[in-house]
Amino acid sequence: MNLRHRSGPAEQAVSVKRMEPTAQAQLGPLGLTGFIVVTTIATGIDAGVFPEKLAASVLPVVGFFIGGLAQLLAGLFQAQRGDTWHATVFGGFGLFWMAKALMLQWVLPGVDPSLRGDAMGLFTLPWVFVVFVLWLGSFRIHLALLTTFSCVLVVFVAMTCHGFTGAVGWNRLAGWAGLAAALGALYLLAGQVLASTWGRPVLPMGRFLAPEESPEH
């Protein structure tokens, strides 16, 4: 099988074609845009960069439509392309933010204040294991994605620990790791958009695992 006939994440990472006007547009950059926007706002608040009082008014809407819907659409598109890793990441994170937006808007206000931390900790705990598996998968793609997803893993671990313990330090760690992840995602977004318009890779991604080509039969 020739490399150009494959459609998995590793093959896409090492083979970029110019997007001609008649070609099908990629939705990966849209998913990255949703991730960057919602992560910057949410973790910026956790890090103390933005006022915490803005969370209740901004996060539900931004989380549902930009962090949620945009990433879910990108995930469904990647699923059609046979890209399991990106489909799981974008689709899963899209659903995560949709659910979290609904929790912030409708569920948590009615929960006993003493239980809100535990509720959020329980909400994020299973995601630690999911993100860990996805993090292992990122080793097969390139260094830029692995670095970004390592920050994402730290975010979910820190959010879970903060939920169950209430320690401010865990919240600050989640915030700064999230901002680092958003910066990494911005680099990935620039790499994809520039590659599609220039017709060749522009930004180095630090590829360290190349897919092996099978001989033609």
N, C-alpha and C positions, 0 to 999 in steps of 0.2 A: 504494500500500500504506500502510495506517495504521500509525503507530508502535507502537500497542498490540498489533499482530499480529506484531511482530518478536520475536526471542528472543536476539539477539546481545548481547555484553557491553556495547556502547555504549548500546543501547536499555535494557538492564537498569539501567544506571547513571543514567539520567534518568527512568525510569518505575518507581515502586515501588508495589505494591498491598498492601493489608492482607491478612495471611495468616489467612483464616477457618478455623474448625475443620475444614471439609470440603476445604480446599485442599491441594494437594500441598506438603509442606514442602521447603524449600531445603536443599541440602547444602553450599552455599558456605561458610557459617559453620563447618561441621564441618571442611572442608579448611583454613580459616584457623586453627582451633583446633589442628589437627595441626601446621601450620607454625609457629605461635607457640611451642608447647611445645617441640618438638624444636630449633628455632632458638635459643631462649633458653638451653637447656641446652648445646647444642653450641658455639655461639659465645661463650657466657658462659665456658666453659672456655678457649676460644682467647684471649679477652680477658684472662684471668687473674682473673676475678671468682670463679669456682668452682675448687676444687682439680683439677688435671689427673689425679690418681690416680683420680678418680671416673669418668673417661671409659670405661674398660674395663668397668665394672660397670653403668653406667647407659645409655650410648648405644646399644648393640646392641638392647636391648629397646624403649626409647623410640623409637629410630629405625625399627625394623621395624613396630611396631604403631601408634604414634601419628603419627609423621612419615610413615610409609610407607602403612599400610593406610588410615588415615583420609583422607589426601589422595587416594589411588587411588580410593576409593569416591566421593569428591566429584567427581573428574575424570570417572568413568564416568557419573555423574548429569548433569553439565554436557554431556557428549557427547550424551546422549539429548535434551537441550534444544536442541541445535544451537549451543551456545556453544563454538566451536572454541578461542578463546583460553584461557578458564578450564579447559576440558577438558585442554588441553595442559599448562598450568601445574600443575594439581593432579595429573593423571595422571603427568606426567613427574617431578615432585618426589617423588611417592609411590614410584615405581619407583626413583628415585635413592636415597632413604633406605632402602628395602628392600635394595638392592644394597650400599649402604655399611655397613649393619648386619651383613650377612653377611660382608663383607670384614673388618670390625673383629673379628668373633667367630671366623671360621674361616680366613681367607686370610692376613691380615697377620702373625699370630703365627708362621706357617711360612715367611715371606719373610725373606731375609737382611736384617738391620737396615740395612745400607748401601743397600739398594734400596727400602726402604719409602717413603721420601719420593718417589722417582721414580714408584713404583707409584700413590701417591695423586695425584701431579701429572698422570699420564697418565689417571687415572680422571676427574678434574674438567675436564681441558682441553677435551674436546668440548662440555661444558656451558657453557663461556664463550660459544661461538658460538650455542648454542641460546638461552641467556638473553638474549643481545644481540638476537636476532630478536624474542623476546617483549617485550623492553624497548621496541623500536620500536613494537610493537603497542599498548603501554600508552599511547602518545601519543593514541590514538583514544578513550580512555575518560575518565579524569579525573586531576586533579593529585595527589590523595592516592595513587592507585595508581602513578602514574609515579614519585613520590618514593620510595615503598616499594620498587619494583622497581629503581630506580637503586641503592639500597643492596644489593639482592640481586646485581646485576651486579658491584658492587665486591667482594662476598664471594667470588664464584666466581673472579674474576681474582686476588684475593689468595691464595685457597686454592691455586690452580694454581701461582702464583709461589713460595709457601712450600714446596709439594711438591718442586719442582725445585731450589730454592736452599737450602732449610732455614733461611732467614733468619727470625729471631724477629719482626722488624718486620712482615713480611707476615702472620704469624699473628695478631699483635695487631690489625692493620688489618682482617683478616677478622672477628675477634671483635667489635670495636666496630661495624663496619658491619652485622654480623648482628644485634646487639642493636638497632640503629636500625631495621633491617628488621622485626624482631619487634614493635617499638613501633608502627611504621606499620601492620602487619597487625592489631594490637590495635585501632587506630583504625578500620580497615576493618570488623573484626568487630563493633565496637560500632555502627557506622553501619548495618550490615545487620540486626542483631538488633533495634535500636531502631526502625528503619523498619518492620520486619515486625510489631512489637507496637503501635506508635503509629499505624500506618496512613499515615504520611507521612515524608519525609526529615527527620531530626532533626539530624544532624551534616553540616556542609558538606563536600563532597568536592572543591570547586574545579574543577568541570567546565569545560573550555575548548574542547572539540570536541563539538558536538551533531550527532546524525544528522539528515540532511535527510529530510523526509517527501516521498514521491512522491505525485503526485496520484492520486486514485481513478480507475480505468478502468471 
